[in-house]
């Protein structure tokens, strides 16, 4: 019984630190505060004053990601690698530039937090698919 508990505990820790729970497709649910839309540049894409609308991200098991980011009516794409460590999520785009966000992952909700001009901007996403 003790051995089974130890193995289960190790599996839980391994899953947590390897980013378990992220792989799948996620889409924007909410964005706060609304006033930050004009200056929010998710994954470094340039909003050109159009204002962030939404994003869809697919996290793959092998540590890659694909993202569709909408500013106004324009679509920007980003792809590269992702890594989760504790409460941080780092994306490294195809040009090798890293973008790190504080995160909370609970059930099928993912909150990404980044400061802009002294205010925490919170992008909440919901899982739409595990594949």
Rosetta blueprint (number, residue, H / E / L):
1 X L
2 X H
3 X H
4 X H
5 X H
6 X H
7 X H
8 X H
9 X H
10 X H
11 X H
12 X H
13 X H
14 X H
15 X H
16 X H
17 X H
18 X L
19 X L
20 X L
21 X L
22 X L
23 X L
24 X E
25 X E
26 X E
27 X E
28 X E
29 X E
30 X E
31 X E
32 X E
33 X L
34 X H
35 X H
36 X H
37 X H
38 X H
39 X L
40 X L
41 X L
42 X H
43 X H
44 X H
45 X L
46 X L
47 X L
48 X L
49 X L
50 X L
51 X L
52 X E
53 X E
54 X E
55 X E
56 X E
57 X E
58 X E
59 X E
60 X L
61 X L
62 X L
63 X L
64 X E
65 X E
66 X E
67 X E
68 X E
69 X E
70 X E
71 X E
72 X L
73 X L
74 X E
75 X E
76 X E
77 X E
78 X E
79 X E
80 X E
81 X E
82 X E
83 X E
84 X E
85 X E
86 X L
87 X L
88 X E
89 X E
90 X E
91 X E
92 X E
93 X E
94 X L
95 X L
96 X L
97 X L
98 X E
99 X E
100 X E
101 X E
102 X E
103 X E
104 X E
105 X E
106 X E
107 X L
108 X L
109 X E
110 X E
111 X E
112 X E
113 X E
114 X E
115 X E
116 X E
117 X L
118 X L
119 X E
120 X E
121 X E
122 X E
123 X E
124 X E
125 X E
126 X E
127 X E
128 X E
129 X E
130 X L
131 X L
